């Protein structure tokens, strides 16, 4: 099953960067920053998030069109 997933970029020690990605799988993600890795946000629910923040609509559309959308400096990055 292919569904939109949320990933956060963080270091191996757990420190999070300010980037999040919405993609249909880890193979669609760009390389993470130096000394960082992408982690899946297992609790992510696209319908619930878009109800909470309607501004995500355009980001989700971009992810659907391009396979991945990167978001920087959003308050929802913390998962």
C-alpha positions in Angstrom: 0.0 0.0 0.0 1.3 3.4 -1.0 0.4 6.3 1.3 1.8 9.6 2.2 4.3 9.4 5.0 6.1 12.0 7.2 9.8 11.9 7.9 11.9 14.1 10.1 15.6 14.7 9.8 17.6 14.0 12.9 21.0 13.0 14.2 21.8 9.6 15.5 21.7 11.1 19.0 18.1 12.2 18.4 18.6 16.0 17.8 16.2 17.1 15.2 16.9 19.5 12.4 14.3 21.9 11.2 13.4 19.8 8.1 10.5 17.5 7.6 9.6 15.6 4.4 6.3 14.2 3.1 6.9 11.4 0.7 5.4 8.1 -0.5 8.4 6.1 0.8 12.0 6.5 1.9 13.3 5.9 -1.6 11.7 9.2 -2.7 13.6 11.3 -0.1 16.7 13.4 -0.9 19.9 12.6 1.0 19.8 13.9 4.6 22.1 16.6 5.8 25.5 15.8 7.1 25.5 13.5 10.2 21.7 13.3 9.9 19.2 10.6 8.8 15.5 10.5 7.9 13.2 8.9 10.5 9.6 7.9 9.8 6.9 9.5 12.0 4.8 6.4 12.6 2.0 8.4 14.2 1.5 10.6 11.1 -2.0 10.8 9.8 -2.4 13.0 6.7 -6.1 13.6 7.2 -5.7 14.6 10.8 -2.8 16.9 10.0 -4.5 18.7 7.2 -7.6 19.3 9.5 -5.2 20.8 12.1 -3.2 22.9 9.6 -4.9 23.7 6.3 -1.6 25.2 5.1 -0.3 21.7 4.5 -2.7 21.3 1.5 -0.2 22.7 -1.0 2.7 20.8 0.6 0.7 17.5 0.2 -0.2 18.4 -3.4 3.5 18.9 -4.1 4.4 15.6 -2.5 1.8 13.9 -4.6 3.0 15.6 -7.8 6.7 15.2 -7.2 6.9 12.2 -4.9 8.3 14.2 -2.1 8.0 17.7 -0.5 10.6 19.1 1.9 9.4 21.6 4.6 11.9 23.7 6.6 11.4 25.8 9.7 7.8 24.7 10.5 6.6 24.3 14.0 5.1 20.8 13.2 8.6 19.3 12.4 8.9 18.1 16.0 6.4 15.3 15.1 
